[in-house]
Amino acid sequence: MNMQKLVRMLAAGVAALSTSAAFAQAVIVAPIAPPAARVEVVPPPRAGYAWDPGHWRWAGGRYVWGAGHWQTMHPGYRWVPGHWVAHGPNWRWVPAHWVR
């Protein structure tokens, strides 16, 4: 096998691994329900952006508030904010994402 072909194969392998790792997300589970969402003042609409509301995140064994922020729109998609879902006696975080 020549050196150029080997380098290309290695580069392709590294790219494939880094791409798949970018989509891997940890499953976040909390043992208690999140507190009620805080009331946020939502800014006026911005062209090309979707508002991602603030939410409680699980960190260090407790809930911590994360303020809302803008997400750049993706044409043909709609923004689904992250949210907590009861899962047996625990609560599982469903990450925010874009859907067609």
A tleap script that builds the chain and sets N, CA, C and O, in Angstrom:
source leaprc.protein.ff14SB
mol = sequence {
  NMET ASN MET GLN LYS LEU VAL ARG MET LEU
  ALA ALA GLY VAL ALA ALA LEU SER THR SER
  ALA ALA PHE ALA GLN ALA VAL ILE VAL ALA
  PRO ILE ALA PRO PRO ALA ALA ARG VAL GLU
  VAL VAL PRO PRO PRO ARG ALA GLY TYR ALA
  TRP ASP PRO GLY HIE TRP ARG TRP ALA GLY
  GLY ARG TYR VAL TRP GLY ALA GLY HIE TRP
  GLN THR MET HIE PRO GLY TYR ARG TRP VAL
  PRO GLY HIE TRP VAL ALA HIE GLY PRO ASN
  TRP ARG TRP VAL PRO ALA HIE TRP VAL CARG
}
set mol.1.N position { 0.864 -1.171 0.000 }
set mol.1.CA position { 0.000 0.000 0.000 }
set mol.1.C position { 0.906 1.227 0.000 }
set mol.1.O position { 1.848 1.312 0.788 }
set mol.2.N position { 0.612 2.187 -0.897 }
set mol.2.CA position { 1.467 3.365 -0.935 }
set mol.2.C position { 1.102 4.321 0.215 }
set mol.2.O position { 0.023 4.229 0.801 }
set mol.3.N position { 2.022 5.227 0.517 }
set mol.3.CA position { 1.895 6.123 1.664 }
set mol.3.C position { 0.697 7.072 1.525 }
set mol.3.O position { 0.005 7.331 2.509 }
set mol.4.N position { 0.444 7.592 0.320 }
set mol.4.CA position { -0.689 8.514 0.135 }
set mol.4.C position { -2.015 7.817 0.433 }
set mol.4.O position { -2.893 8.390 1.078 }
set mol.5.N position { -2.155 6.593 -0.034 }
set mol.5.CA position { -3.395 5.853 0.192 }
set mol.5.C position { -3.581 5.581 1.689 }
set mol.5.O position { -4.690 5.699 2.211 }
set mol.6.N position { -2.506 5.222 2.367 }
set mol.6.CA position { -2.570 4.974 3.801 }
set mol.6.C position { -2.986 6.235 4.556 }
set mol.6.O position { -3.828 6.171 5.452 }
set mol.7.N position { -2.401 7.381 4.201 }
set mol.7.CA position { -2.731 8.646 4.855 }
set mol.7.C position { -4.200 8.988 4.626 }
set mol.7.O position { -4.886 9.423 5.551 }
set mol.8.N position { -4.692 8.794 3.391 }
set mol.8.CA position { -6.107 9.074 3.096 }
set mol.8.C position { -7.028 8.165 3.904 }
set mol.8.O position { -8.049 8.621 4.420 }
set mol.9.N position { -6.677 6.889 4.020 }
set mol.9.CA position { -7.505 5.955 4.782 }
set mol.9.C position { -7.540 6.325 6.264 }
set mol.9.O position { -8.595 6.279 6.896 }
set mol.10.N position { -6.384 6.690 6.812 }
set mol.10.CA position { -6.332 7.095 8.214 }
set mol.10.C position { -7.135 8.366 8.448 }
set mol.10.O position { -7.848 8.472 9.446 }
set mol.11.N position { -7.029 9.329 7.542 }
set mol.11.CA position { -7.781 10.577 7.668 }
set mol.11.C position { -9.276 10.315 7.609 }
set mol.11.O position { -10.039 10.912 8.367 }
set mol.12.N position { -9.703 9.428 6.716 }
set mol.12.CA position { -11.123 9.087 6.607 }
set mol.12.C position { -11.615 8.419 7.891 }
set mol.12.O position { -12.720 8.699 8.356 }
set mol.13.N position { -10.804 7.547 8.455 }
set mol.13.CA position { -11.179 6.880 9.701 }
set mol.13.C position { -11.314 7.851 10.862 }
set mol.13.O position { -12.262 7.766 11.643 }
set mol.14.N position { -10.364 8.775 10.974 }
set mol.14.CA position { -10.423 9.786 12.035 }
set mol.14.C position { -11.652 10.661 11.850 }
set mol.14.O position { -12.335 10.970 12.827 }
set mol.15.N position { -11.950 11.071 10.615 }
set mol.15.CA position { -13.129 11.903 10.353 }
set mol.15.C position { -14.409 11.170 10.727 }
set mol.15.O position { -15.312 11.761 11.318 }
set mol.16.N position { -14.493 9.892 10.389 }
set mol.16.CA position { -15.692 9.113 10.714 }
set mol.16.C position { -15.873 8.994 12.219 }
set mol.16.O position { -16.988 9.135 12.721 }
set mol.17.N position { -14.796 8.739 12.940 }
set mol.17.CA position { -14.891 8.613 14.392 }
set mol.17.C position { -15.252 9.929 15.047 }
set mol.17.O position { -16.065 9.956 15.971 }
set mol.18.N position { -14.660 11.030 14.584 }
set mol.18.CA position { -14.959 12.322 15.204 }
set mol.18.C position { -16.380 12.752 14.903 }
set mol.18.O position { -17.007 13.402 15.740 }
set mol.19.N position { -16.909 12.414 13.740 }
set mol.19.CA position { -18.288 12.764 13.401 }
set mol.19.C position { -19.261 12.002 14.279 }
set mol.19.O position { -20.206 12.596 14.799 }
set mol.20.N position { -19.059 10.701 14.459 }
set mol.20.CA position { -19.986 9.928 15.274 }
set mol.20.C position { -19.899 10.336 16.738 }
set mol.20.O position { -20.917 10.326 17.431 }
set mol.21.N position { -18.732 10.692 17.226 }
set mol.21.CA position { -18.581 11.116 18.619 }
set mol.21.C position { -19.282 12.442 18.863 }
set mol.21.O position { -19.747 12.697 19.974 }
set mol.22.N position { -19.367 13.290 17.844 }
set mol.22.CA position { -20.015 14.587 18.011 }
set mol.22.C position { -21.498 14.440 18.311 }
set mol.22.O position { -22.087 15.313 18.949 }
set mol.23.N position { -22.115 13.343 17.858 }
set mol.23.CA position { -23.533 13.150 18.074 }
set mol.23.C position { -23.833 12.346 19.330 }
set mol.23.O position { -24.995 12.235 19.721 }
set mol.24.N position { -22.826 11.790 19.962 }
set mol.24.CA position { -23.041 11.023 21.185 }
set mol.24.C position { -23.356 11.988 22.317 }
set mol.24.O position { -22.654 12.980 22.513 }
set mol.25.N position { -24.413 11.691 23.057 }
set mol.25.CA position { -24.789 12.531 24.188 }
set mol.25.C position { -25.016 11.650 25.394 }
set mol.25.O position { -25.516 10.530 25.287 }
set mol.26.N position { -24.640 12.176 26.537 }
set mol.26.CA position { -24.866 11.445 27.773 }
set mol.26.C position { -26.358 11.457 28.091 }
set mol.26.O position { -27.045 12.443 27.824 }
set mol.27.N position { -26.850 10.375 28.654 }
set mol.27.CA position { -28.237 10.319 29.113 }
set mol.27.C position { -28.256 10.942 30.503 }
set mol.27.O position { -27.527 10.508 31.394 }
set mol.28.N position { -29.088 11.953 30.683 }
set mol.28.CA position { -29.156 12.655 31.966 }
set mol.28.C position { -30.429 12.232 32.679 }
set mol.28.O position { -31.535 12.387 32.160 }
set mol.29.N position { -30.250 11.693 33.886 }
set mol.29.CA position { -31.378 11.220 34.682 }
set mol.29.C position { -31.292 11.869 36.059 }
set mol.29.O position { -30.232 11.886 36.684 }
set mol.30.N position { -32.424 12.406 36.524 }
set mol.30.CA position { -32.498 13.015 37.850 }
set mol.30.C position { -33.465 12.193 38.707 }
set mol.30.O position { -34.463 11.685 38.198 }
set mol.31.N position { -33.174 12.060 40.000 }
set mol.31.CA position { -34.027 11.233 40.860 }
set mol.31.C position { -35.292 11.929 41.349 }
set mol.31.O position { -36.155 11.286 41.947 }
set mol.32.N position { -35.415 13.233 41.105 }
set mol.32.CA position { -36.602 13.976 41.545 }
set mol.32.C position { -37.081 14.872 40.413 }
set mol.32.O position { -36.318 15.211 39.508 }
set mol.33.N position { -38.351 15.252 40.473 }
set mol.33.CA position { -38.927 16.118 39.445 }
set mol.33.C position { -38.267 17.498 39.476 }
set mol.33.O position { -37.866 17.973 40.539 }
set mol.34.N position { -38.156 18.135 38.319 }
set mol.34.CA position { -37.598 19.488 38.296 }
set mol.34.C position { -38.576 20.479 38.928 }
set mol.34.O position { -39.785 20.246 38.919 }
set mol.35.N position { -38.062 21.575 39.472 }
set mol.35.CA position { -38.960 22.623 39.986 }
set mol.35.C position { -39.757 23.232 38.830 }
set mol.35.O position { -39.452 22.995 37.661 }
set mol.36.N position { -40.763 24.005 39.165 }
set mol.36.CA position { -41.534 24.709 38.133 }
set mol.36.C position { -40.594 25.648 37.376 }
set mol.36.O position { -39.668 26.219 37.952 }
set mol.37.N position { -40.849 25.796 36.078 }
set mol.37.CA position { -40.021 26.682 35.262 }
set mol.37.C position { -40.123 28.111 35.789 }
set mol.37.O position { -41.174 28.531 36.273 }
set mol.38.N position { -39.042 28.839 35.690 }
set mol.38.CA position { -39.057 30.247 36.074 }
set mol.38.C position { -39.761 31.054 34.988 }
set mol.38.O position { -39.768 30.675 33.817 }
set mol.39.N position { -40.345 32.155 35.393 }
set mol.39.CA position { -40.980 33.040 34.421 }
set mol.39.C position { -39.881 33.890 33.795 }
set mol.39.O position { -39.147 34.592 34.490 }
set mol.40.N position { -39.781 33.812 32.472 }
set mol.40.CA position { -38.778 34.594 31.751 }
set mol.40.C position { -39.474 35.615 30.859 }
set mol.40.O position { -40.551 35.358 30.322 }
set mol.41.N position { -38.853 36.756 30.713 }
set mol.41.CA position { -39.341 37.729 29.748 }
set mol.41.C position { -38.748 37.320 28.409 }
set mol.41.O position { -37.532 37.356 28.219 }
set mol.42.N position { -39.619 36.930 27.480 }
set mol.42.CA position { -39.163 36.491 26.160 }
set mol.42.C position { -38.991 37.726 25.291 }
set mol.42.O position { -39.926 38.511 25.140 }
set mol.43.N position { -37.810 37.907 24.721 }
set mol.43.CA position { -37.590 39.071 23.869 }
set mol.43.C position { -38.477 39.024 22.619 }
set mol.43.O position { -38.976 37.959 22.257 }
set mol.44.N position { -38.674 40.173 21.959 }
set mol.44.CA position { -39.458 40.174 20.718 }
set mol.44.C position { -38.813 39.250 19.684 }
set mol.44.O position { -37.601 39.037 19.715 }
set mol.45.N position { -39.620 38.699 18.765 }
set mol.45.CA position { -39.085 37.791 17.741 }
set mol.45.C position { -37.915 38.423 16.973 }
set mol.45.O position { -37.885 39.633 16.748 }
set mol.46.N position { -36.971 37.593 16.583 }
set mol.46.CA position { -35.818 38.001 15.779 }
set mol.46.C position { -35.837 37.195 14.496 }
set mol.46.O position { -35.918 35.967 14.534 }
set mol.47.N position { -35.763 37.862 13.377 }
set mol.47.CA position { -35.746 37.169 12.087 }
set mol.47.C position { -34.559 36.217 12.030 }
set mol.47.O position { -33.429 36.601 12.332 }
set mol.48.N position { -34.823 34.970 11.639 }
set mol.48.CA position { -33.756 33.987 11.492 }
set mol.48.C position { -33.369 33.269 12.763 }
set mol.48.O position { -32.407 32.501 12.771 }
set mol.49.N position { -34.115 33.506 13.860 }
set mol.49.CA position { -33.776 32.877 15.138 }
set mol.49.C position { -35.020 32.305 15.812 }
set mol.49.O position { -36.128 32.810 15.628 }
set mol.50.N position { -34.823 31.248 16.592 }
set mol.50.CA position { -35.885 30.657 17.413 }
set mol.50.C position { -35.475 30.823 18.873 }
set mol.50.O position { -34.305 30.657 19.217 }
set mol.51.N position { -36.431 31.147 19.722 }
set mol.51.CA position { -36.149 31.303 21.145 }
set mol.51.C position { -36.130 29.934 21.814 }
set mol.51.O position { -37.070 29.151 21.675 }
set mol.52.N position { -35.064 29.656 22.532 }
set mol.52.CA position { -34.939 28.428 23.311 }
set mol.52.C position { -35.160 28.830 24.765 }
set mol.52.O position { -34.289 29.462 25.361 }
set mol.53.N position { -36.310 28.477 25.351 }
set mol.53.CA position { -36.610 28.935 26.705 }
set mol.53.C position { -35.648 28.362 27.741 }
set mol.53.O position { -35.030 27.317 27.539 }
set mol.54.N position { -35.543 29.079 28.850 }
set mol.54.CA position { -34.713 28.604 29.949 }
set mol.54.C position { -35.263 27.305 30.505 }
set mol.54.O position { -36.441 26.996 30.323 }
set mol.55.N position { -34.417 26.543 31.181 }
set mol.55.CA position { -34.835 25.261 31.741 }
set mol.55.C position { -33.928 24.874 32.906 }
set mol.55.O position { -32.826 25.398 33.072 }
set mol.56.N position { -34.425 23.955 33.690 }
set mol.56.CA position { -33.629 23.396 34.779 }
set mol.56.C position { -32.746 22.287 34.222 }
set mol.56.O position { -33.223 21.428 33.481 }
set mol.57.N position { -31.464 22.300 34.573 }
set mol.57.CA position { -30.571 21.205 34.195 }
set mol.57.C position { -30.065 20.548 35.473 }
set mol.57.O position { -29.993 21.186 36.523 }
set mol.58.N position { -29.721 19.294 35.376 }
set mol.58.CA position { -29.244 18.523 36.519 }
set mol.58.C position { -27.729 18.603 36.545 }
set mol.58.O position { -27.065 18.191 35.594 }
set mol.59.N position { -27.180 19.130 37.629 }
set mol.59.CA position { -25.724 19.280 37.746 }
set mol.59.C position { -25.322 19.170 39.208 }
set mol.59.O position { -25.895 19.833 40.073 }
set mol.60.N position { -24.350 18.342 39.469 }
set mol.60.CA position { -23.833 18.212 40.830 }
set mol.60.C position { -24.870 17.737 41.842 }
set mol.60.O position { -24.814 18.111 43.014 }
set mol.61.N position { -25.814 16.914 41.393 }
set mol.61.CA position { -26.806 16.375 42.311 }
set mol.61.C position { -27.948 17.323 42.638 }
set mol.61.O position { -28.679 17.110 43.605 }
set mol.62.N position { -28.104 18.377 41.828 }
set mol.62.CA position { -29.213 19.309 42.061 }
set mol.62.C position { -29.593 19.990 40.752 }
set mol.62.O position { -28.853 19.930 39.770 }
set mol.63.N position { -30.747 20.635 40.750 }
set mol.63.CA position { -31.187 21.378 39.567 }
set mol.63.C position { -30.579 22.775 39.575 }
set mol.63.O position { -30.508 23.435 40.611 }
set mol.64.N position { -30.140 23.209 38.389 }
set mol.64.CA position { -29.553 24.536 38.207 }
set mol.64.C position { -30.269 25.181 37.025 }
set mol.64.O position { -30.452 24.543 35.988 }
set mol.65.N position { -30.673 26.437 37.175 }
set mol.65.CA position { -31.398 27.124 36.109 }
set mol.65.C position { -30.454 27.593 35.008 }
set mol.65.O position { -29.392 28.151 35.285 }
set mol.66.N position { -30.847 27.362 33.756 }
set mol.66.CA position { -30.127 27.870 32.592 }
set mol.66.C position { -31.057 28.818 31.851 }
set mol.66.O position { -32.148 28.415 31.446 }
set mol.67.N position { -30.655 30.056 31.665 }
set mol.67.CA position { -31.496 31.072 31.029 }
set mol.67.C position { -31.742 30.760 29.555 }
set mol.67.O position { -30.958 30.063 28.912 }
set mol.68.N position { -32.845 31.290 29.039 }
set mol.68.CA position { -33.185 31.121 27.635 }
set mol.68.C position { -32.199 31.858 26.735 }
set mol.68.O position { -31.477 32.753 27.176 }
set mol.69.N position { -32.184 31.462 25.461 }
set mol.69.CA position { -31.283 32.092 24.504 }
set mol.69.C position { -31.785 31.846 23.083 }
set mol.69.O position { -32.679 31.028 22.868 }
set mol.70.N position { -31.219 32.544 22.134 }
set mol.70.CA position { -31.611 32.403 20.729 }
set mol.70.C position { -30.850 31.261 20.067 }
set mol.70.O position { -29.678 31.022 20.358 }
set mol.71.N position { -31.547 30.559 19.166 }
set mol.71.CA position { -30.941 29.512 18.331 }
set mol.71.C position { -31.090 29.954 16.881 }
set mol.71.O position { -32.167 30.394 16.478 }
set mol.72.N position { -30.038 29.844 16.104 }
set mol.72.CA position { -30.108 30.186 14.687 }
set mol.72.C position { -31.030 29.206 13.972 }
set mol.72.O position { -30.886 27.992 14.118 }
set mol.73.N position { -31.976 29.734 13.201 }
set mol.73.CA position { -32.942 28.892 12.483 }
set mol.73.C position { -32.251 28.055 11.420 }
set mol.73.O position { -31.209 28.427 10.881 }
set mol.74.N position { -32.865 26.912 11.135 }
set mol.74.CA position { -32.455 26.033 10.048 }
set mol.74.C position { -33.659 25.928 9.119 }
set mol.74.O position { -34.674 25.347 9.503 }
set mol.75.N position { -33.573 26.474 7.908 }
set mol.75.CA position { -34.727 26.455 7.000 }
set mol.75.C position { -35.312 25.047 6.845 }
set mol.75.O position { -34.584 24.075 6.646 }
set mol.76.N position { -36.648 24.960 6.939 }
set mol.76.CA position { -37.330 23.679 6.796 }
set mol.76.C position { -37.429 22.890 8.090 }
set mol.76.O position { -37.973 21.786 8.091 }
set mol.77.N position { -36.919 23.424 9.187 }
set mol.77.CA position { -36.947 22.730 10.480 }
set mol.77.C position { -37.658 23.596 11.512 }
set mol.77.O position { -37.782 24.809 11.349 }
set mol.78.N position { -38.123 22.945 12.582 }
set mol.78.CA position { -38.663 23.697 13.716 }
set mol.78.C position { -37.910 23.278 14.974 }
set mol.78.O position { -37.451 22.141 15.088 }
set mol.79.N position { -37.792 24.204 15.907 }
set mol.79.CA position { -37.042 23.999 17.140 }
set mol.79.C position { -37.927 23.334 18.183 }
set mol.79.O position { -39.044 23.790 18.428 }
set mol.80.N position { -37.441 22.262 18.800 }
set mol.80.CA position { -38.130 21.592 19.898 }
set mol.80.C position { -37.257 21.801 21.134 }
set mol.80.O position { -36.166 21.237 21.220 }
set mol.81.N position { -37.725 22.609 22.097 }
set mol.81.CA position { -36.919 22.863 23.303 }
set mol.81.C position { -36.686 21.581 24.100 }
set mol.81.O position { -37.491 20.651 24.052 }
set mol.82.N position { -35.583 21.546 24.827 }
set mol.82.CA position { -35.312 20.421 25.712 }
set mol.82.C position { -36.359 20.373 26.816 }
set mol.82.O position { -36.936 21.401 27.170 }
set mol.83.N position { -36.607 19.194 27.358 }
set mol.83.CA position { -37.615 19.066 28.400 }
set mol.83.C position { -37.382 17.788 29.211 }
set mol.83.O position { -36.725 16.850 28.759 }
set mol.84.N position { -37.936 17.784 30.409 }
set mol.84.CA position { -37.848 16.630 31.303 }
set mol.84.C position { -39.062 15.740 31.113 }
set mol.84.O position { -40.176 16.232 30.936 }
set mol.85.N position { -38.849 14.419 31.150 }
set mol.85.CA position { -39.918 13.435 31.008 }
set mol.85.C position { -39.799 12.441 32.161 }
set mol.85.O position { -38.716 11.935 32.453 }
set mol.86.N position { -40.942 12.170 32.816 }
set mol.86.CA position { -40.945 11.164 33.890 }
set mol.86.C position { -40.620 9.813 33.278 }
set mol.86.O position { -41.172 9.431 32.246 }
set mol.87.N position { -39.706 9.092 33.938 }
set mol.87.CA position { -39.272 7.782 33.458 }
set mol.87.C position { -39.182 6.874 34.679 }
set mol.87.O position { -38.144 6.802 35.338 }
set mol.88.N position { -40.292 6.175 34.976 }
set mol.88.CA position { -40.330 5.390 36.211 }
set mol.88.C position { -40.269 6.350 37.388 }
set mol.88.O position { -40.965 7.365 37.392 }
set mol.89.N position { -39.448 6.044 38.386 }
set mol.89.CA position { -39.340 6.946 39.540 }
set mol.89.C position { -38.412 8.141 39.277 }
set mol.89.O position { -38.312 9.043 40.109 }
set mol.90.N position { -37.747 8.145 38.141 }
set mol.90.CA position { -36.783 9.200 37.827 }
set mol.90.C position { -37.305 10.134 36.736 }
set mol.90.O position { -38.413 9.962 36.228 }
set mol.91.N position { -36.484 11.125 36.389 }
set mol.91.CA position { -36.786 12.082 35.330 }
set mol.91.C position { -35.645 12.084 34.339 }
set mol.91.O position { -34.482 12.183 34.731 }
set mol.92.N position { -35.960 11.976 33.060 }
set mol.92.CA position { -34.942 11.922 32.002 }
set mol.92.C position { -35.011 13.197 31.159 }
set mol.92.O position { -36.092 13.656 30.791 }
set mol.93.N position { -33.843 13.755 30.862 }
set mol.93.CA position { -33.747 14.962 30.043 }
set mol.93.C position { -33.766 14.591 28.564 }
set mol.93.O position { -32.993 13.745 28.115 }
set mol.94.N position { -34.660 15.236 27.812 }
set mol.94.CA position { -34.720 15.079 26.364 }
set mol.94.C position { -34.088 16.347 25.786 }
set mol.94.O position { -34.665 17.428 25.904 }
set mol.95.N position { -32.905 16.230 25.161 }
set mol.95.CA position { -32.212 17.418 24.670 }
set mol.95.C position { -33.013 18.157 23.587 }
set mol.95.O position { -33.780 17.553 22.837 }
set mol.96.N position { -32.816 19.456 23.530 }
set mol.96.CA position { -33.428 20.271 22.482 }
set mol.96.C position { -32.887 19.813 21.116 }
set mol.96.O position { -31.756 19.338 21.008 }
set mol.97.N position { -33.724 19.968 20.082 }
set mol.97.CA position { -33.300 19.505 18.770 }
set mol.97.C position { -34.167 20.127 17.670 }
set mol.97.O position { -35.233 20.683 17.936 }
set mol.98.N position { -33.694 20.020 16.452 }
set mol.98.CA position { -34.431 20.474 15.279 }
set mol.98.C position { -35.130 19.291 14.647 }
set mol.98.O position { -34.561 18.202 14.569 }
set mol.99.N position { -36.383 19.494 14.184 }
set mol.99.CA position { -37.115 18.442 13.468 }
set mol.99.C position { -37.701 19.021 12.178 }
set mol.99.O position { -38.001 20.212 12.098 }
set mol.100.N position { -37.856 18.169 11.182 }
set mol.100.CA position { -38.471 18.593 9.909 }
set mol.100.C position { -39.958 18.606 10.054 }
set mol.100.O position { -40.668 18.932 9.103 }
savepdb mol mol.pdb
quit
